[in-house]
Amino acid sequence: MEIGKNLAAVQLEIRQAAEAAGRNPEDVRLIAVSKTKPVSMIEDAVEWGMLDFGENRPQELAEKFLQVPGVRWHQIGQLQRNKVKYIIDKASLIHSVDSLPLAEEIEKRAAAIQKVQDILVQVNISGEESKSGVKPEDAAALCRRIGSLPHVRICGLMTISMAGLSPEGNFEVFSALKRLSEKIDQEQIPGVFMEELSMGMSHDFKEAIAAGATMVRVGSSIFGTREYR
Ligand SMILES: *Cc1c(COP(=O)(O)O)cnc(C)c1O
């Protein structure tokens, strides 16, 4: 697996997509999604300059945190309340907060270690039944509630697009998240910052950047396809 080559290709595509949209490529952070992949591959990516890694299972994040120090870990997958304890002292950003009870658990655990945990609110913008994420119409209210928690800081929104959409369809989904973040931003809710938009994966990060993504979560284009056993 030629991780250096893959990374260079993804970084070039990010740069080109940003420039095509009249954006500064520096404003798009690449998060290398290393779920299911061995530590040796992560170390390889670190040598190529990667600093941000995403995992979707809390225990896997916790293990890799200990094995690969000095990088930032992102919890990008669904997070159950009883798993918050595994990552609270390890996650730089939790992308997948979609309910008040989950945010309250993060508040409790973060307060106990005197940390303010950065999070994103995950929105089910495409309205798919199976997807996690708060409904778009409920997102502002959830932000208001979470905004009052002193040890949780909302940095922006996250979404996963629907499978099987055309590039135009993905662009529409991502643009809808961008508009929602602007709308919430206008409310000027204390403790709520609409600075980050985490959207776009291997197959759709270019459309996400065109729509305003500040973080793209790319796995298979860097590390190869995943095998689940
Ligand atoms: C796995 C995963 C990704 C990366 O997917 P790829 O298609 O491999 O790039 C991005 N975001 C989330 C939430 C994921 O679970």
The ligand as a MOL file (V3000), in Angstrom:
LIG
                    3D

  0  0  0     0  0            999 V3000
M  V30 BEGIN CTAB
M  V30 COUNTS 15 15 0 0 0
M  V30 BEGIN ATOM
M  V30 1 C -15.4950 5.2880 7.3370 0
M  V30 2 C -15.9190 6.6850 7.4270 0
M  V30 3 C -15.3700 7.6750 6.5880 0
M  V30 4 C -14.3470 7.3860 5.4940 0
M  V30 5 O -14.9330 6.6440 4.4650 0
M  V30 6 P -14.1150 6.3340 3.1100 0
M  V30 7 O -15.1860 6.0700 2.1150 0
M  V30 8 O -13.2630 5.1470 3.3880 0
M  V30 9 O -13.3220 7.5230 2.7660 0
M  V30 10 C -15.8010 8.9830 6.7670 0
M  V30 11 N -16.7030 9.3110 7.7080 0
M  V30 12 C -17.2600 8.3920 8.5280 0
M  V30 13 C -18.2610 8.8330 9.5350 0
M  V30 14 C -16.8920 7.0570 8.4080 0
M  V30 15 O -17.4540 6.1520 9.2360 0
M  V30 END ATOM
M  V30 BEGIN BOND
M  V30 1 1 1 2
M  V30 2 1 2 3
M  V30 3 2 2 14
M  V30 4 1 3 4
M  V30 5 2 3 10
M  V30 6 1 4 5
M  V30 7 1 5 6
M  V30 8 2 6 7
M  V30 9 1 6 8
M  V30 10 1 6 9
M  V30 11 1 10 11
M  V30 12 2 11 12
M  V30 13 1 12 13
M  V30 14 1 12 14
M  V30 15 1 14 15
M  V30 END BOND
M  V30 END CTAB
M  END
